[in-house]
Amino acid sequence: MESKRSKLLIAVIVLLIAGLIASIVMIYNLTEKVENLHLSFSNQLNSVNSNINSIYSNVDESLKKQASIISNAEENKGNLDEKTLTVPVSLKIAPKSVADDTKLSVEINGKAFPLSKTGEAEFSTTINVPLFNTEYAYLLVQSGGETKTELLEDVYITDMWYSYLPMINNADFTGSNGYTNGSYTLNGKIHIDCDESAKMDMRIFEKLTLEAFINGKKVWEQDETDAFNKANGEIPLTKGFEMKPEDTFTIDVVAVDDAGIIHRYTAHSKSAEGSQLDEMIESVVYAGDILYYPDGRQVFE
């Protein structure tokens, strides 16, 4: 009798365990289905939101075109004038409405440039825009004693130096450096990453030097043009500089392009905290490619 009860109890336990396992499997499957449904719902919601945003964007663009006073606008840039540092920008603009007294002009930084009528509904001009211009162009349409103004969104005359000048994307020092017995020594390479491709005039750097400063005073300069050209931007540097532990040391890459523009990039900086030699810390200055006119004036203050 006791044996039958034990067997029955074991059978019940087995059935309960089997039921528990089956429940766990069902719960797992249901959880997976819920997660899949949630993922599917999220994807559909994202798709709907994307479609709504696209509709809004299309409607907004359509409304802009309807409200615009411009039917068509074209631009064409010429080569950089090295003497004046200006770029000739030719414009062809067709307003939506043209009357006998219609006059067009383009305003840049408060200065107006008139356009000549060169077709039934087309006006043209060529403007010498400064290479370092940062202002947008606006179209002014005068007709019937009324003047309408609109931003020329498709006329790109800002940040033109990126298209006409080579640029130093990055410059840094790699290798060993340290301060011993009153001398700060560098033993490694200055790596210079330049962008000289896809430029309007295919300009390059004609001269490149390294300049070292202690507390802002130049203490060393060396022409590295040949090394830069031969080593594809890797300039070996083994040099010691006498300085105090509290002094600030920097080394700059200075390049001159064939338009005469000077490019300066701080590749390495060393400063000290306190007066202890072992407290000297390295601090790279990420100032980027700072531009100067040929006469030494900084382009962007």
Secondary structure as a PSIPRED ss2 file (coil, helix, strand):
# PSIPRED VFORMAT (PSIPRED V4.0)

   1 M C   1.000  0.000  0.000
   2 E H   0.000  1.000  0.000
   3 S H   0.000  1.000  0.000
   4 K H   0.000  1.000  0.000
   5 R H   0.000  1.000  0.000
   6 S H   0.000  1.000  0.000
   7 K H   0.000  1.000  0.000
   8 L H   0.000  1.000  0.000
   9 L H   0.000  1.000  0.000
  10 I H   0.000  1.000  0.000
  11 A H   0.000  1.000  0.000
  12 V H   0.000  1.000  0.000
  13 I H   0.000  1.000  0.000
  14 V H   0.000  1.000  0.000
  15 L H   0.000  1.000  0.000
  16 L H   0.000  1.000  0.000
  17 I H   0.000  1.000  0.000
  18 A H   0.000  1.000  0.000
  19 G H   0.000  1.000  0.000
  20 L H   0.000  1.000  0.000
  21 I H   0.000  1.000  0.000
  22 A H   0.000  1.000  0.000
  23 S H   0.000  1.000  0.000
  24 I H   0.000  1.000  0.000
  25 V H   0.000  1.000  0.000
  26 M H   0.000  1.000  0.000
  27 I H   0.000  1.000  0.000
  28 Y H   0.000  1.000  0.000
  29 N H   0.000  1.000  0.000
  30 L H   0.000  1.000  0.000
  31 T H   0.000  1.000  0.000
  32 E H   0.000  1.000  0.000
  33 K H   0.000  1.000  0.000
  34 V H   0.000  1.000  0.000
  35 E H   0.000  1.000  0.000
  36 N H   0.000  1.000  0.000
  37 L H   0.000  1.000  0.000
  38 H H   0.000  1.000  0.000
  39 L H   0.000  1.000  0.000
  40 S H   0.000  1.000  0.000
  41 F H   0.000  1.000  0.000
  42 S H   0.000  1.000  0.000
  43 N H   0.000  1.000  0.000
  44 Q H   0.000  1.000  0.000
  45 L H   0.000  1.000  0.000
  46 N H   0.000  1.000  0.000
  47 S H   0.000  1.000  0.000
  48 V H   0.000  1.000  0.000
  49 N H   0.000  1.000  0.000
  50 S H   0.000  1.000  0.000
  51 N H   0.000  1.000  0.000
  52 I H   0.000  1.000  0.000
  53 N H   0.000  1.000  0.000
  54 S H   0.000  1.000  0.000
  55 I H   0.000  1.000  0.000
  56 Y H   0.000  1.000  0.000
  57 S H   0.000  1.000  0.000
  58 N H   0.000  1.000  0.000
  59 V H   0.000  1.000  0.000
  60 D H   0.000  1.000  0.000
  61 E H   0.000  1.000  0.000
  62 S H   0.000  1.000  0.000
  63 L H   0.000  1.000  0.000
  64 K H   0.000  1.000  0.000
  65 K H   0.000  1.000  0.000
  66 Q H   0.000  1.000  0.000
  67 A H   0.000  1.000  0.000
  68 S C   1.000  0.000  0.000
  69 I C   1.000  0.000  0.000
  70 I E   0.000  0.000  1.000
  71 S E   0.000  0.000  1.000
  72 N E   0.000  0.000  1.000
  73 A E   0.000  0.000  1.000
  74 E E   0.000  0.000  1.000
  75 E E   0.000  0.000  1.000
  76 N E   0.000  0.000  1.000
  77 K E   0.000  0.000  1.000
  78 G C   1.000  0.000  0.000
  79 N C   1.000  0.000  0.000
  80 L C   1.000  0.000  0.000
  81 D E   0.000  0.000  1.000
  82 E C   1.000  0.000  0.000
  83 K C   1.000  0.000  0.000
  84 T C   1.000  0.000  0.000
  85 L C   1.000  0.000  0.000
  86 T E   0.000  0.000  1.000
  87 V E   0.000  0.000  1.000
  88 P E   0.000  0.000  1.000
  89 V E   0.000  0.000  1.000
  90 S E   0.000  0.000  1.000
  91 L E   0.000  0.000  1.000
  92 K E   0.000  0.000  1.000
  93 I E   0.000  0.000  1.000
  94 A E   0.000  0.000  1.000
  95 P E   0.000  0.000  1.000
  96 K C   1.000  0.000  0.000
  97 S C   1.000  0.000  0.000
  98 V C   1.000  0.000  0.000
  99 A C   1.000  0.000  0.000
 100 D C   1.000  0.000  0.000
 101 D C   1.000  0.000  0.000
 102 T C   1.000  0.000  0.000
 103 K E   0.000  0.000  1.000
 104 L E   0.000  0.000  1.000
 105 S E   0.000  0.000  1.000
 106 V E   0.000  0.000  1.000
 107 E E   0.000  0.000  1.000
 108 I E   0.000  0.000  1.000
 109 N C   1.000  0.000  0.000
 110 G C   1.000  0.000  0.000
 111 K E   0.000  0.000  1.000
 112 A E   0.000  0.000  1.000
 113 F E   0.000  0.000  1.000
 114 P E   0.000  0.000  1.000
 115 L C   1.000  0.000  0.000
 116 S E   0.000  0.000  1.000
 117 K E   0.000  0.000  1.000
 118 T C   1.000  0.000  0.000
 119 G C   1.000  0.000  0.000
 120 E C   1.000  0.000  0.000
 121 A C   1.000  0.000  0.000
 122 E C   1.000  0.000  0.000
 123 F E   0.000  0.000  1.000
 124 S E   0.000  0.000  1.000
 125 T E   0.000  0.000  1.000
 126 T E   0.000  0.000  1.000
 127 I E   0.000  0.000  1.000
 128 N E   0.000  0.000  1.000
 129 V E   0.000  0.000  1.000
 130 P E   0.000  0.000  1.000
 131 L C   1.000  0.000  0.000
 132 F C   1.000  0.000  0.000
 133 N C   1.000  0.000  0.000
 134 T C   1.000  0.000  0.000
 135 E C   1.000  0.000  0.000
 136 Y C   1.000  0.000  0.000
 137 A E   0.000  0.000  1.000
 138 Y E   0.000  0.000  1.000
 139 L E   0.000  0.000  1.000
 140 L E   0.000  0.000  1.000
 141 V E   0.000  0.000  1.000
 142 Q E   0.000  0.000  1.000
 143 S E   0.000  0.000  1.000
 144 G C   1.000  0.000  0.000
 145 G C   1.000  0.000  0.000
 146 E E   0.000  0.000  1.000
 147 T E   0.000  0.000  1.000
 148 K E   0.000  0.000  1.000
 149 T E   0.000  0.000  1.000
 150 E E   0.000  0.000  1.000
 151 L E   0.000  0.000  1.000
 152 L C   1.000  0.000  0.000
 153 E C   1.000  0.000  0.000
 154 D C   1.000  0.000  0.000
 155 V C   1.000  0.000  0.000
 156 Y C   1.000  0.000  0.000
 157 I C   1.000  0.000  0.000
 158 T C   1.000  0.000  0.000
 159 D C   1.000  0.000  0.000
 160 M C   1.000  0.000  0.000
 161 W H   0.000  1.000  0.000
 162 Y H   0.000  1.000  0.000
 163 S H   0.000  1.000  0.000
 164 Y H   0.000  1.000  0.000
 165 L C   1.000  0.000  0.000
 166 P C   1.000  0.000  0.000
 167 M E   0.000  0.000  1.000
 168 I E   0.000  0.000  1.000
 169 N E   0.000  0.000  1.000
 170 N E   0.000  0.000  1.000
 171 A E   0.000  0.000  1.000
 172 D E   0.000  0.000  1.000
 173 F E   0.000  0.000  1.000
 174 T E   0.000  0.000  1.000
 175 G E   0.000  0.000  1.000
 176 S E   0.000  0.000  1.000
 177 N E   0.000  0.000  1.000
 178 G E   0.000  0.000  1.000
 179 Y E   0.000  0.000  1.000
 180 T E   0.000  0.000  1.000
 181 N C   1.000  0.000  0.000
 182 G C   1.000  0.000  0.000
 183 S E   0.000  0.000  1.000
 184 Y E   0.000  0.000  1.000
 185 T E   0.000  0.000  1.000
 186 L E   0.000  0.000  1.000
 187 N E   0.000  0.000  1.000
 188 G E   0.000  0.000  1.000
 189 K E   0.000  0.000  1.000
 190 I E   0.000  0.000  1.000
 191 H E   0.000  0.000  1.000
 192 I E   0.000  0.000  1.000
 193 D E   0.000  0.000  1.000
 194 C E   0.000  0.000  1.000
 195 D E   0.000  0.000  1.000
 196 E C   1.000  0.000  0.000
 197 S C   1.000  0.000  0.000
 198 A C   1.000  0.000  0.000
 199 K C   1.000  0.000  0.000
 200 M C   1.000  0.000  0.000
 201 D C   1.000  0.000  0.000
 202 M C   1.000  0.000  0.000
 203 R C   1.000  0.000  0.000
 204 I C   1.000  0.000  0.000
 205 F E   0.000  0.000  1.000
 206 E E   0.000  0.000  1.000
 207 K E   0.000  0.000  1.000
 208 L E   0.000  0.000  1.000
 209 T E   0.000  0.000  1.000
 210 L E   0.000  0.000  1.000
 211 E E   0.000  0.000  1.000
 212 A E   0.000  0.000  1.000
 213 F E   0.000  0.000  1.000
 214 I E   0.000  0.000  1.000
 215 N C   1.000  0.000  0.000
 216 G C   1.000  0.000  0.000
 217 K E   0.000  0.000  1.000
 218 K E   0.000  0.000  1.000
 219 V E   0.000  0.000  1.000
 220 W E   0.000  0.000  1.000
 221 E E   0.000  0.000  1.000
 222 Q E   0.000  0.000  1.000
 223 D E   0.000  0.000  1.000
 224 E C   1.000  0.000  0.000
 225 T H   0.000  1.000  0.000
 226 D H   0.000  1.000  0.000
 227 A H   0.000  1.000  0.000
 228 F H   0.000  1.000  0.000
 229 N H   0.000  1.000  0.000
 230 K H   0.000  1.000  0.000
 231 A C   1.000  0.000  0.000
 232 N C   1.000  0.000  0.000
 233 G C   1.000  0.000  0.000
 234 E E   0.000  0.000  1.000
 235 I E   0.000  0.000  1.000
 236 P E   0.000  0.000  1.000
 237 L E   0.000  0.000  1.000
 238 T E   0.000  0.000  1.000
 239 K E   0.000  0.000  1.000
 240 G E   0.000  0.000  1.000
 241 F E   0.000  0.000  1.000
 242 E E   0.000  0.000  1.000
 243 M C   1.000  0.000  0.000
 244 K C   1.000  0.000  0.000
 245 P C   1.000  0.000  0.000
 246 E C   1.000  0.000  0.000
 247 D C   1.000  0.000  0.000
 248 T C   1.000  0.000  0.000
 249 F E   0.000  0.000  1.000
 250 T E   0.000  0.000  1.000
 251 I E   0.000  0.000  1.000
 252 D E   0.000  0.000  1.000
 253 V E   0.000  0.000  1.000
 254 V E   0.000  0.000  1.000
 255 A E   0.000  0.000  1.000
 256 V E   0.000  0.000  1.000
 257 D E   0.000  0.000  1.000
 258 D C   1.000  0.000  0.000
 259 A C   1.000  0.000  0.000
 260 G C   1.000  0.000  0.000
 261 I C   1.000  0.000  0.000
 262 I E   0.000  0.000  1.000
 263 H E   0.000  0.000  1.000
 264 R E   0.000  0.000  1.000
 265 Y E   0.000  0.000  1.000
 266 T E   0.000  0.000  1.000
 267 A E   0.000  0.000  1.000
 268 H E   0.000  0.000  1.000
 269 S E   0.000  0.000  1.000
 270 K E   0.000  0.000  1.000
 271 S E   0.000  0.000  1.000
 272 A E   0.000  0.000  1.000
 273 E C   1.000  0.000  0.000
 274 G C   1.000  0.000  0.000
 275 S C   1.000  0.000  0.000
 276 Q C   1.000  0.000  0.000
 277 L H   0.000  1.000  0.000
 278 D H   0.000  1.000  0.000
 279 E H   0.000  1.000  0.000
 280 M E   0.000  0.000  1.000
 281 I E   0.000  0.000  1.000
 282 E E   0.000  0.000  1.000
 283 S C   1.000  0.000  0.000
 284 V C   1.000  0.000  0.000
 285 V C   1.000  0.000  0.000
 286 Y C   1.000  0.000  0.000
 287 A C   1.000  0.000  0.000
 288 G C   1.000  0.000  0.000
 289 D C   1.000  0.000  0.000
 290 I E   0.000  0.000  1.000
 291 L E   0.000  0.000  1.000
 292 Y E   0.000  0.000  1.000
 293 Y C   1.000  0.000  0.000
 294 P C   1.000  0.000  0.000
 295 D C   1.000  0.000  0.000
 296 G C   1.000  0.000  0.000
 297 R C   1.000  0.000  0.000
 298 Q E   0.000  0.000  1.000
 299 V C   1.000  0.000  0.000
 300 F C   1.000  0.000  0.000
 301 E C   1.000  0.000  0.000
